[in-house]
């Protein structure tokens, strides 16, 4: 399936839709989920276009690791010292609704 350049996370990355930002650098953006499934529900996304978990290649290894570094920092910053869940839904049958790779951080 082709990448939809107008999916909601692509539009957030372009600044066309606002988000409640938690962290941003050259490689990643973290923001609060608009429909939180837990007291803390943050999404961490790469700035690089990666549609789904199944599209990750060996060249993306450092970037994928970086998303987890960002998630761990967000968890610490948001007071999740007692623990949290990290979830990636992939593909239509994996519950993915937005076709830009994202890591869910759920806690509290
Ligand atoms: P998934 O079902 O794994 O693709 O997760 C997509 C997530 O994006 C859902 O938890 C949505 O609530 C969230 N979401 C959709 N639109 C926005 C938005 N504009 N800002 C923040 N989160 C959003």
Backbone and ligand atoms as CSV (ligand in chain L), in Angstrom:
chain,resi,resn,atom,element,x,y,z
A,1,UNK,N,N,0.856,-1.202,0.000
A,1,UNK,CA,C,0.000,0.000,0.000
A,1,UNK,C,C,0.890,1.250,0.000
A,2,UNK,N,N,0.503,2.255,-0.775
A,2,UNK,CA,C,1.295,3.482,-0.852
A,2,UNK,C,C,1.099,4.323,0.415
A,3,UNK,N,N,2.076,5.132,0.688
A,3,UNK,CA,C,1.996,6.058,1.824
A,3,UNK,C,C,1.085,7.222,1.458
A,4,UNK,N,N,0.099,7.519,2.306
A,4,UNK,CA,C,-0.788,8.663,2.076
A,4,UNK,C,C,-0.127,9.912,2.673
A,5,UNK,N,N,0.345,10.835,1.839
A,5,UNK,CA,C,1.073,12.003,2.367
A,5,UNK,C,C,0.172,12.961,3.143
A,6,UNK,N,N,-1.145,12.712,3.112
A,6,UNK,CA,C,-2.060,13.568,3.864
A,6,UNK,C,C,-2.650,12.871,5.082
A,7,UNK,N,N,-1.999,11.768,5.537
A,7,UNK,CA,C,-2.484,11.155,6.769
A,7,UNK,C,C,-2.252,12.124,7.929
A,8,UNK,N,N,-2.993,11.907,9.010
A,8,UNK,CA,C,-3.028,12.906,10.086
A,8,UNK,C,C,-1.641,13.154,10.688
A,9,UNK,N,N,-0.792,12.122,10.781
A,9,UNK,CA,C,0.519,12.355,11.396
A,9,UNK,C,C,1.450,13.094,10.433
A,10,UNK,N,N,1.317,12.846,9.127
A,10,UNK,CA,C,2.081,13.632,8.152
A,10,UNK,C,C,1.686,15.101,8.261
A,11,UNK,N,N,0.398,15.348,8.464
A,11,UNK,CA,C,-0.078,16.733,8.574
A,11,UNK,C,C,0.393,17.371,9.884
A,12,UNK,N,N,0.448,16.592,10.961
A,12,UNK,CA,C,1.005,17.110,12.222
A,12,UNK,C,C,2.478,17.463,12.014
A,13,UNK,N,N,3.226,16.582,11.338
A,13,UNK,CA,C,4.651,16.846,11.106
A,13,UNK,C,C,4.858,18.110,10.267
A,14,UNK,N,N,3.942,18.385,9.362
A,14,UNK,CA,C,4.055,19.599,8.534
A,14,UNK,C,C,3.507,20.842,9.245
A,15,UNK,N,N,2.964,20.664,10.447
A,15,UNK,CA,C,2.429,21.803,11.185
A,15,UNK,C,C,1.048,22.228,10.724
A,16,UNK,N,N,0.376,21.376,9.956
A,16,UNK,CA,C,-0.950,21.725,9.435
A,16,UNK,C,C,-2.054,21.435,10.446
A,17,UNK,N,N,-1.760,20.541,11.383
A,17,UNK,CA,C,-2.690,20.188,12.455
A,17,UNK,C,C,-1.907,20.333,13.761
A,18,UNK,N,N,-2.501,20.960,14.781
A,18,UNK,CA,C,-1.771,21.125,16.044
A,18,UNK,C,C,-1.671,19.813,16.815
A,19,UNK,N,N,-0.685,19.765,17.695
A,19,UNK,CA,C,-0.588,18.620,18.608
A,19,UNK,C,C,-0.091,19.138,19.944
A,20,UNK,N,N,-0.336,18.338,20.991
A,20,UNK,CA,C,0.201,18.650,22.320
A,20,UNK,C,C,1.558,17.988,22.432
A,21,UNK,N,N,2.589,18.755,22.095
A,21,UNK,CA,C,3.939,18.210,21.944
A,21,UNK,C,C,4.564,17.864,23.293
A,22,UNK,N,N,5.219,16.721,23.345
A,22,UNK,CA,C,5.968,16.278,24.523
A,22,UNK,C,C,7.462,16.415,24.274
A,23,UNK,N,N,7.887,16.136,23.055
A,23,UNK,CA,C,9.321,16.140,22.709
A,23,UNK,C,C,9.450,16.230,21.199
A,24,UNK,N,N,10.496,16.918,20.754
A,24,UNK,CA,C,10.789,16.946,19.314
A,24,UNK,C,C,12.277,17.138,19.101
A,25,UNK,N,N,12.826,16.408,18.143
A,25,UNK,CA,C,14.171,16.706,17.665
A,25,UNK,C,C,14.182,16.444,16.155
A,26,UNK,N,N,15.352,16.329,15.565
A,26,UNK,CA,C,15.450,16.211,14.106
A,26,UNK,C,C,14.857,14.909,13.589
A,27,UNK,N,N,14.747,13.910,14.463
A,27,UNK,CA,C,14.377,12.571,14.014
A,27,UNK,C,C,12.992,12.118,14.446
A,28,UNK,N,N,12.474,12.708,15.504
A,28,UNK,CA,C,11.239,12.177,16.108
A,28,UNK,C,C,10.399,13.286,16.707
A,29,UNK,N,N,9.104,12.988,16.818
A,29,UNK,CA,C,8.155,13.886,17.485
A,29,UNK,C,C,7.310,13.030,18.423
A,30,UNK,N,N,7.100,13.529,19.635
A,30,UNK,CA,C,6.229,12.844,20.595
A,30,UNK,C,C,5.130,13.815,21.014
A,31,UNK,N,N,3.902,13.329,21.064
A,31,UNK,CA,C,2.758,14.185,21.416
A,31,UNK,C,C,1.668,13.349,22.065
A,32,UNK,N,N,0.780,14.034,22.785
A,32,UNK,CA,C,-0.303,13.339,23.476
A,32,UNK,C,C,-1.351,12.852,22.468
A,33,UNK,N,N,-1.818,11.629,22.678
A,33,UNK,CA,C,-2.885,11.079,21.844
A,33,UNK,C,C,-4.171,11.873,22.073
A,34,UNK,N,N,-4.897,12.125,20.996
A,34,UNK,CA,C,-6.109,12.944,21.086
A,34,UNK,C,C,-7.259,12.195,21.772
A,35,UNK,N,N,-7.207,10.864,21.765
A,35,UNK,CA,C,-8.230,10.048,22.447
A,35,UNK,C,C,-7.532,9.072,23.376
A,36,UNK,N,N,-7.035,9.576,24.526
A,36,UNK,CA,C,-6.173,8.757,25.388
A,36,UNK,C,C,-6.866,7.498,25.906
A,37,UNK,N,N,-6.153,6.396,25.862
A,37,UNK,CA,C,-6.641,5.113,26.376
A,37,UNK,C,C,-6.101,4.828,27.774
A,38,UNK,N,N,-5.361,5.786,28.336
A,38,UNK,CA,C,-4.788,5.659,29.678
A,38,UNK,C,C,-4.537,7.083,30.169
A,39,UNK,N,N,-4.317,7.275,31.484
A,39,UNK,CA,C,-4.066,8.631,31.991
A,39,UNK,C,C,-2.927,9.337,31.252
A,40,UNK,N,N,-1.893,8.584,30.905
A,40,UNK,CA,C,-0.843,9.105,30.020
A,40,UNK,C,C,-0.855,8.271,28.744
A,41,UNK,N,N,-1.070,8.913,27.618
A,41,UNK,CA,C,-1.058,8.210,26.322
A,41,UNK,C,C,-0.362,9.124,25.323
A,42,UNK,N,N,0.869,8.766,25.034
A,42,UNK,CA,C,1.714,9.569,24.146
A,42,UNK,C,C,2.048,8.736,22.917
A,43,UNK,N,N,2.146,9.404,21.779
A,43,UNK,CA,C,2.570,8.760,20.537
A,43,UNK,C,C,3.948,9.284,20.169
A,44,UNK,N,N,4.830,8.387,19.795
A,44,UNK,CA,C,6.170,8.769,19.324
A,44,UNK,C,C,6.263,8.365,17.870
A,45,UNK,N,N,6.560,9.331,16.995
A,45,UNK,CA,C,6.607,9.033,15.558
A,45,UNK,C,C,7.942,9.469,14.970
A,46,UNK,N,N,8.410,8.736,13.959
A,46,UNK,CA,C,9.613,9.187,13.252
A,46,UNK,C,C,9.254,10.292,12.273
A,47,UNK,N,N,10.180,11.195,12.030
A,47,UNK,CA,C,9.947,12.202,10.985
A,47,UNK,C,C,10.103,11.576,9.605
A,48,UNK,N,N,10.942,10.559,9.520
A,48,UNK,CA,C,11.069,9.821,8.257
A,48,UNK,C,C,9.749,9.126,7.936
A,49,UNK,N,N,9.420,9.086,6.679
A,49,UNK,CA,C,8.218,8.368,6.244
A,49,UNK,C,C,8.451,6.862,6.345
A,50,UNK,N,N,7.787,6.243,7.322
A,50,UNK,CA,C,7.726,4.782,7.431
A,50,UNK,C,C,6.257,4.477,7.681
A,51,UNK,N,N,5.634,3.746,6.771
A,51,UNK,CA,C,4.185,3.591,6.835
A,51,UNK,C,C,3.760,2.678,7.986
A,52,UNK,N,N,4.465,1.578,8.133
A,52,UNK,CA,C,4.020,0.583,9.104
A,52,UNK,C,C,5.225,-0.209,9.623
A,53,UNK,N,N,5.007,-0.924,10.712
A,53,UNK,CA,C,6.090,-1.709,11.322
A,53,UNK,C,C,6.701,-2.672,10.311
A,54,UNK,N,N,5.866,-3.204,9.428
A,54,UNK,CA,C,6.336,-4.180,8.441
A,54,UNK,C,C,7.262,-3.554,7.396
A,55,UNK,N,N,7.294,-2.236,7.314
A,55,UNK,CA,C,8.142,-1.543,6.336
A,55,UNK,C,C,9.522,-1.194,6.894
A,56,UNK,N,N,9.757,-1.493,8.168
A,56,UNK,CA,C,11.057,-1.190,8.781
A,56,UNK,C,C,12.136,-2.027,8.099
A,57,UNK,N,N,13.272,-1.384,7.765
A,57,UNK,CA,C,14.402,-2.092,7.144
A,57,UNK,C,C,15.611,-2.004,8.068
A,58,UNK,N,N,16.659,-2.787,7.784
A,58,UNK,CA,C,17.876,-2.694,8.600
A,58,UNK,C,C,18.429,-1.269,8.669
A,59,UNK,N,N,18.235,-0.488,7.621
A,59,UNK,CA,C,18.736,0.894,7.621
A,59,UNK,C,C,18.027,1.756,8.664
A,60,UNK,N,N,16.878,1.288,9.132
A,60,UNK,CA,C,16.094,2.056,10.109
A,60,UNK,C,C,16.419,1.673,11.556
A,61,UNK,N,N,17.363,0.778,11.758
A,61,UNK,CA,C,17.566,0.224,13.104
A,61,UNK,C,C,17.848,1.312,14.142
A,62,UNK,N,N,18.740,2.245,13.803
A,62,UNK,CA,C,19.073,3.285,14.781
A,62,UNK,C,C,17.862,4.186,15.043
A,63,UNK,N,N,17.128,4.491,14.000
A,63,UNK,CA,C,15.948,5.353,14.159
A,63,UNK,C,C,14.895,4.680,15.038
A,64,UNK,N,N,14.662,3.407,14.805
A,64,UNK,CA,C,13.670,2.688,15.623
A,64,UNK,C,C,14.123,2.649,17.077
A,65,UNK,N,N,15.417,2.421,17.284
A,65,UNK,CA,C,15.942,2.478,18.645
A,65,UNK,C,C,15.726,3.851,19.261
A,66,UNK,N,N,15.933,4.865,18.445
A,66,UNK,CA,C,15.765,6.235,18.938
A,66,UNK,C,C,14.325,6.492,19.387
A,67,UNK,N,N,13.351,5.948,18.674
A,67,UNK,CA,C,11.953,6.138,19.084
A,67,UNK,C,C,11.741,5.603,20.497
A,68,UNK,N,N,12.422,4.504,20.816
A,68,UNK,CA,C,12.283,3.938,22.166
A,68,UNK,C,C,13.026,4.773,23.203
A,69,UNK,N,N,14.152,5.366,22.814
A,69,UNK,CA,C,14.839,6.285,23.729
A,69,UNK,C,C,13.920,7.464,24.050
A,70,UNK,N,N,13.255,7.991,23.019
A,70,UNK,CA,C,12.329,9.105,23.224
A,70,UNK,C,C,11.161,8.668,24.108
A,71,UNK,N,N,10.637,7.475,23.866
A,71,UNK,CA,C,9.520,6.979,24.680
A,71,UNK,C,C,9.939,6.828,26.138
A,72,UNK,N,N,11.134,6.330,26.379
A,72,UNK,CA,C,11.608,6.163,27.756
A,72,UNK,C,C,11.784,7.516,28.433
A,73,UNK,N,N,12.295,8.488,27.710
A,73,UNK,CA,C,12.451,9.830,28.272
A,73,UNK,C,C,11.083,10.439,28.579
A,74,UNK,N,N,10.132,10.272,27.654
A,74,UNK,CA,C,8.782,10.811,27.881
A,74,UNK,C,C,8.159,10.143,29.105
A,75,UNK,N,N,8.343,8.839,29.228
A,75,UNK,CA,C,7.797,8.120,30.386
A,75,UNK,C,C,8.368,8.688,31.677
A,76,UNK,N,N,9.667,8.921,31.705
A,76,UNK,CA,C,10.298,9.485,32.910
A,76,UNK,C,C,9.780,10.896,33.166
A,77,UNK,N,N,9.714,11.711,32.109
A,77,UNK,CA,C,9.284,13.104,32.261
A,77,UNK,C,C,7.835,13.203,32.717
A,78,UNK,N,N,7.011,12.206,32.337
A,78,UNK,CA,C,5.583,12.262,32.643
A,78,UNK,C,C,5.225,11.450,33.883
A,79,UNK,N,N,6.251,11.017,34.628
A,79,UNK,CA,C,6.015,10.442,35.942
A,79,UNK,C,C,5.627,8.973,35.950
A,80,UNK,N,N,6.052,8.240,34.916
A,80,UNK,CA,C,5.678,6.825,34.834
A,80,UNK,C,C,6.766,5.908,35.407
A,81,UNK,N,N,7.340,6.329,36.525
A,81,UNK,CA,C,8.446,5.563,37.107
A,81,UNK,C,C,8.028,4.151,37.497
A,82,UNK,N,N,6.740,3.938,37.782
A,82,UNK,CA,C,6.287,2.614,38.216
A,82,UNK,C,C,6.048,1.652,37.062
A,83,UNK,N,N,6.102,2.153,35.835
A,83,UNK,CA,C,5.937,1.265,34.694
A,83,UNK,C,C,4.941,1.791,33.675
A,84,UNK,N,N,4.988,1.196,32.508
A,84,UNK,CA,C,4.146,1.639,31.388
A,84,UNK,C,C,4.173,0.571,30.314
A,85,UNK,N,N,3.287,0.729,29.327
A,85,UNK,CA,C,3.262,-0.160,28.172
A,85,UNK,C,C,3.735,0.589,26.941
A,86,UNK,N,N,4.402,-0.137,26.062
A,86,UNK,CA,C,4.808,0.384,24.758
A,86,UNK,C,C,4.203,-0.546,23.708
A,87,UNK,N,N,3.411,0.042,22.791
A,87,UNK,CA,C,2.648,-0.765,21.832
A,87,UNK,C,C,2.832,-0.199,20.428
A,88,UNK,N,N,3.001,-1.097,19.460
A,88,UNK,CA,C,2.992,-0.702,18.049
A,88,UNK,C,C,1.962,-1.567,17.333
A,89,UNK,N,N,0.925,-0.937,16.797
A,89,UNK,CA,C,-0.046,-1.652,15.976
A,89,UNK,C,C,0.422,-1.573,14.531
A,90,UNK,N,N,0.328,-2.676,13.813
A,90,UNK,CA,C,0.847,-2.702,12.447
A,90,UNK,C,C,-0.160,-3.297,11.473
A,91,UNK,N,N,-0.550,-2.490,10.516
A,91,UNK,CA,C,-1.397,-2.987,9.433
A,91,UNK,C,C,-2.868,-3.033,9.800
A,92,UNK,N,N,-3.691,-3.224,8.776
A,92,UNK,CA,C,-5.147,-3.232,8.959
A,92,UNK,C,C,-5.581,-4.259,9.998
A,93,UNK,N,N,-4.976,-5.416,9.965
A,93,UNK,CA,C,-5.399,-6.475,10.880
A,93,UNK,C,C,-4.631,-6.445,12.183
A,94,UNK,N,N,-3.764,-5.432,12.327
A,94,UNK,CA,C,-3.050,-5.242,13.594
A,94,UNK,C,C,-3.543,-4.030,14.356
A,95,UNK,N,N,-4.667,-3.472,13.896
A,95,UNK,CA,C,-5.265,-2.357,14.619
A,95,UNK,C,C,-4.686,-0.991,14.290
A,96,UNK,N,N,-3.858,-0.910,13.232
A,96,UNK,CA,C,-3.281,0.390,12.873
A,96,UNK,C,C,-4.304,1.203,12.091
A,97,UNK,N,N,-4.597,2.408,12.583
A,97,UNK,CA,C,-5.565,3.258,11.902
A,97,UNK,C,C,-4.910,4.438,11.192
A,98,UNK,N,N,-3.731,4.845,11.643
A,98,UNK,CA,C,-3.009,5.953,10.986
A,98,UNK,C,C,-1.773,5.369,10.302
A,99,UNK,N,N,-1.671,5.532,8.972
A,99,UNK,CA,C,-0.613,4.847,8.227
A,99,UNK,C,C,0.719,5.584,8.218
A,100,UNK,N,N,1.186,5.962,9.419
A,100,UNK,CA,C,2.550,6.479,9.617
A,100,UNK,C,C,3.000,5.834,10.920
A,101,UNK,N,N,4.108,5.104,10.871
A,101,UNK,CA,C,4.561,4.336,12.039
A,101,UNK,C,C,4.500,5.167,13.323
A,102,UNK,N,N,3.994,4.577,14.391
A,102,UNK,CA,C,3.945,5.262,15.684
A,102,UNK,C,C,4.035,4.260,16.813
A,103,UNK,N,N,4.672,4.717,17.892
A,103,UNK,CA,C,4.819,3.937,19.113
A,103,UNK,C,C,3.886,4.545,20.147
A,104,UNK,N,N,2.976,3.728,20.693
A,104,UNK,CA,C,2.102,4.183,21.775
A,104,UNK,C,C,2.845,3.993,23.102
A,105,UNK,N,N,2.836,5.017,23.939
A,105,UNK,CA,C,3.326,4.943,25.320
A,105,UNK,C,C,2.106,5.134,26.218
A,106,UNK,N,N,1.794,4.098,27.009
A,106,UNK,CA,C,0.587,4.122,27.847
A,106,UNK,C,C,0.974,3.882,29.296
A,107,UNK,N,N,0.478,4.749,30.179
A,107,UNK,CA,C,0.806,4.548,31.580
A,107,UNK,C,C,-0.099,5.335,32.507
A,108,UNK,N,N,0.150,5.160,33.772
A,108,UNK,CA,C,-0.634,5.864,34.785
A,108,UNK,C,C,-1.891,5.104,35.124
L,1,LIG,P1,P,-3.333,3.255,15.793
L,1,LIG,O1,O,-4.732,2.762,15.961
L,1,LIG,O2,O,-2.297,2.367,16.396
L,1,LIG,O3,O,-3.027,3.595,14.334
L,1,LIG,O4,O,-3.239,4.599,16.620
L,1,LIG,C1,C,-3.569,5.845,16.091
L,1,LIG,C2,C,-3.749,6.780,17.251
L,1,LIG,O5,O,-3.714,8.113,16.756
L,1,LIG,C3,C,-5.085,6.618,17.990
L,1,LIG,O6,O,-4.815,6.308,19.358
L,1,LIG,C4,C,-5.749,7.986,17.833
L,1,LIG,O7,O,-6.469,8.378,18.961
L,1,LIG,C5,C,-4.564,8.889,17.555
L,1,LIG,N1,N,-4.851,10.112,16.829
L,1,LIG,C6,C,-5.596,10.252,15.706
L,1,LIG,N2,N,-5.622,11.537,15.310
L,1,LIG,C7,C,-4.855,12.223,16.200
L,1,LIG,C8,C,-4.488,13.610,16.356
L,1,LIG,N3,N,-4.914,14.566,15.502
L,1,LIG,N4,N,-3.696,13.949,17.395
L,1,LIG,C9,C,-3.272,13.015,18.268
L,1,LIG,N5,N,-3.574,11.703,18.184
L,1,LIG,C10,C,-4.375,11.321,17.172
